[in-house]
Structure formats: C-alpha cells, structure tokens
Amino acid sequence: MRIRIATRPVIACIALVLSVLPVMAQSLYAPAARVNDAVVTGYELEQRIRFLRILNQPGNIEQVALEGLVDDRLRLQAANRLGVALSDEQVATGMEEFAGRANLTTEQFIQAIGEGGVDPQSFRDFVSAGLAWREVIGARFAPRTQITEAEIDRALALSSAQGGIRVLMSEIILPAPPELLEAARSRAKEIAEIDTIAGFAEAARSYSASASRAQDGRIDWLPVGNLPAPIRAQILTLRPGQVTAPIEANNAIALFQLRAMEETGAPEQETLSVEYASYYLPGGQSAQAEAMRIRNQVDTCDDLYGIAKDQPEEVLARETLPLAEVPRDIALELAGLDENEVSTALTRNGGETLVFLMLCGRVTEQVADVPREDIRAQLTNQRLESYAESYLAELRADATIIFP
C-alpha cells in the first residue's frame, strides 16, 4: 500500500549527504553509523527505508534514510542535554497528527505500514525524534523570535486582493556534491551574513555556479507568488540587502538576496501547481549549443515529443506537481519563466547532463486575506525553521559521525 502525505512546512533540515552500502550487505544489528556515543543499527536503517518507500519518498531512499537517522540521533542528543522528556500523550498525539495527513487514524496508519513490513515502534521513534526536536528549538530560540509589525505588513501585502508583489533578487548557487558539502556549507554561512548589494555581487562572481554569475548573480523581477512557499516566506521578511538562509537541494546550496520589492497593482496569484517538461541532453553545459538549436525548434512542451522521438523514454519527462513537491532547484528556475519559456541553467548526473527545462503551464489561485495573527504565526514558524537548520548544521559539525 502506498500512502500519500500532504506536504507542509516542518521544523527540519536538509541532512548530511552520504554514500551508503546496500542494506542487504549489512547485518541487521551491526552498526550502520555511529553518532557520538550512539549507534544506528542496520535494522533501524532497513525499517526507515521501508517506511520512506511507503510514503513515496523521492530520490535515493537508502541515502535519505541514513541521513535522517543520523540527524535523529543528533536531535535526540540535543533534547537529552536540555532535559526534554516527551509524555506518552504527546507522542500519541504526534502519531495521530502524522497519520491524519494521510486521512487515516493512528491504528489504520500502523496497519498500513505494517503491511509494508514497518514495525509500529519505528513509526513511534520517527515521530518522537521530530517532537523532541520541536521542543529543543522552542526552548532555545522562541524567546528571540520576534516578528515586527512591519514584517507582518509586508507579508500581508502578498495576500491583499488590491495588488500583488514582485521582487528583484540576486542568487548564488554553490556546488555541493558530497565531497564538497561541508566546505560549501561553511561558505554559505559566510555569504548569508552579507548585507550589501556590492558584497553579494562580489561573492556571486567569485563562487556562484549559476549562469547568472556573469551578471553578479542578478535575476529579473519575479512575481513572489511564483516562488516555493518556504522561499517566499523568507523573502517577505527581508529588507533590501539582506540574504536568505542557505537552501540545500540536489548537490547545491542556494542563497538569495533581496534587492527590491514593489507592488504590481494586479491581484496576487499564488502558484498551486506547475506542469513542466525536462529534456535531458548529454554533455552538461557543453550541450548549450544543442539546447539553443532545440529551443529554436519548439514552441510548446508538446513539440518536445517530436524532438525525443525514437530516443529512450527516460530522456524526456513531463510532470504536473503541486509547487511544494517540485524539486527546489527546478521550482526556482520555473519561478522566472512564463508559459512555454525555457531554462538551460540546471544539470544532473554530476554536471554530465544538461536539463532543457520548459514551463508548460501554471495553476494559480488568488490569495485571500489572512488575519495578522495567522501571518505572525507563519513568519514565526519560518524563522524557527531557519534557526533549526543552522543549529542542526552546528551539531553535525561538532559531532563524531562514523560509517563502518
């Protein structure tokens, strides 16, 4: 049975990217990882892999499972140091809430995952780590998380039916394959502290792997409703010159600086879902000439089927997804595209494959007015998520993590 969980913001952090041995090559009770004085067993890893498969987790599930278990150990260790202890009632409520995202009761959810070989205790452990981490972040950072009235005013402008907002941003994309991840994180932390337009432009010229590097990282005006919700929430709290927290995705780390923000006079349209096509060209960035040739031949996404005719099926993918489920780097590229426009800024397979990305269409909805206190809660959660991300990165950097 496959269970589909609705996407929504949670206090979490993109975990350390690591290579793992095939699960079948490990003894179930031998260590799959050591995290300070704690052990992640092969059994726990096997259980987490099964659980993520049931949830339709995208990407390399084995890798994501091990990353998540390592981070769970760090979260629980931080909770123990603060004396955080969850009650049975808290855990039961957390399990009920998680199951409810799939429109199931806790008992129904446990039965469903049991059919996939997942033990109820593994589900309980998964939920408990998240709840304990929420308590840690609240205790450490809630007192310093103050949302100003000006920030609420700015965010409310997004949901006003009187006019929309567009933003002028600059970007820095840092390559972050597994072997360079920690160095990239360190560099990203430094860049996030830049507070001048000139300083960010210099960093973009020096470090960014994006095609916008030649323009000091500058990108054109974007309707803020086109941006993925977590990034939109960050951007709306910035003043010109400020930089987002680092955003990790697909072997890269992205940072964005707000340069300007203005009302458009048109009702704001929030993107609910996008339809897009990805045509994969061998050769990475060296395939730009071929990409340009194809761009001159196609007017709509449908035309790509003719380009891909007689080629392996996997060279062309066309998907319609809620914006929250679109891979972060693709969502950011799509944000700047109009219907049937193309981007060739992304690569896959370690830079060996160029992505010819075409926006086929958007489904939008006019954003309704939102009460100020709801906006305050949303911005508070976003800021706490940023603190959580930074704190977990510190825990990783200070930890002794060993993979047998």
HUSULHU-V342656 format. One record per helix or strand. SS is the DSSP state (H for helix, E for strand). FROM is the first residue (numbers start at 1). TO is the last residue. If there is no record, write none. Layout:
ss: [SS/SS]
from: [FROM/FROM]
to: [TO/TO]
This chain:
ss: [H/E/E/H/H/H/H/H/H/E/H/H/H/E/E/H/H/E/E/E/E/H/H/H/E/H/H/E/E/E/H/E]
from: [23/31/38/42/61/88/106/120/149/165/178/197/211/218/222/224/229/243/247/252/269/284/303/313/316/323/328/342/347/353/372/401]
to: [25/35/41/54/82/100/115/144/158/175/191/207/215/218/223/226/236/243/249/263/282/295/307/315/322/325/335/343/348/366/398/402]
